[in-house]
Amino acid sequence: WFWTIQQPQYAALGILVMTWGDGLAAVIGQRWGQHKYQVFGNSKSWEGSLTMLFVSLIVCSFILLATQGNNQITWSISIVVAVVATGLETFSKYGIDNLTVPLISASLAFFMNQIL
């Protein structure tokens, strides 16, 4: 959908938040996750969740800095999207985060950019 409105950066943002953020969160959480917590019966680690947060922030920032420049809106959107993506990854069950994280991250970034 974002390609048809000439805004492919949002599709890329959603996909890259999922692949890099969630992928590295799983690796870091399983390998170095010492501080576990439970959400809806799923075991998570603070190390994995913080990895998701920081990697998502980096991905969003790089994409938005490249497409709309260094401004307060870029950083605000990046922070909000990273926090929401981390929350979605934390609270999703049955692997549904593979769908919700990219779709909601991309849509949120797009709509926030329209509003701000």
VENRAFEN-V292766 format. One record per run of one state. SS is the DSSP state (a for helix, b for strand, c for the rest). FROM is the first residue (numbers start at 1). TO is the last residue. If there is no record, write none. Layout:
# VENRAFEN-V292766
SS,FROM,TO  SS,FROM,TO
This chain:
# VENRAFEN-V292766
c,1,7  a,8,32  c,33,35  b,36,39  c,40,41  b,42,45  a,46,68  c,69,71  a,72,91  c,92,96  a,97,115  c,116,116
